[in-house]
Amino acid sequence: MVIYCDPLFQMIYSYTRKQALENGNLIDVTEQAKKAGFDRQNLHNPTCQHSCTVL
């Protein structure tokens, strides 16, 4: 993977989608979304997931 580095900015921290899924900050709802007609990967954060579940 190539990361473009602007000389004026220095990356302090990087947090990937994979990391967020692994630690529970994102929830994969792709299978449920497919049943509703969506054809792309769908991810929710726990707050959104809770709101959708309550409704």
C-alpha positions in Angstrom: 0.0 0.0 0.0 1.3 3.4 -0.9 0.5 6.3 1.3 0.9 9.8 -0.1 2.7 12.0 2.4 2.4 15.7 2.1 5.6 17.3 3.5 3.4 19.8 5.4 1.5 17.1 7.3 2.6 14.2 9.4 0.2 11.3 10.1 -0.1 10.9 13.8 -2.6 8.0 14.0 -4.2 5.6 11.5 -7.4 3.6 12.3 -8.6 1.2 9.6 -12.1 -0.2 8.9 -10.7 -3.7 9.7 -9.6 -2.5 13.1 -13.0 -0.9 13.8 -14.8 -4.1 12.9 -12.5 -6.2 15.1 -12.9 -4.1 18.2 -16.7 -3.6 17.8 -16.7 0.1 16.8 -18.4 -0.9 13.5 -20.9 -3.7 13.0 -21.2 -5.5 9.7 -24.9 -5.7 8.7 -24.3 -6.6 5.1 -26.4 -9.9 5.3 -29.4 -8.1 6.7 -29.0 -5.3 4.2 -28.9 -7.7 1.3 -32.3 -9.0 2.4 -33.6 -5.4 2.2 -32.2 -5.0 -1.3 -28.8 -3.4 -0.8 -26.0 -4.8 -2.8 -23.0 -3.2 -1.1 -21.2 -3.8 2.2 -23.0 -2.1 5.0 -21.5 -1.1 8.4 -23.1 0.6 11.3 -21.7 2.0 14.5 -23.1 0.5 17.7 -25.3 3.6 18.4 -26.9 3.4 14.9 -27.3 -0.3 15.3 -29.1 0.1 18.6 -31.4 2.8 17.2 -32.3 0.6 14.2 -33.0 -2.4 16.4 -35.2 -0.4 18.7 -37.3 0.9 15.8 
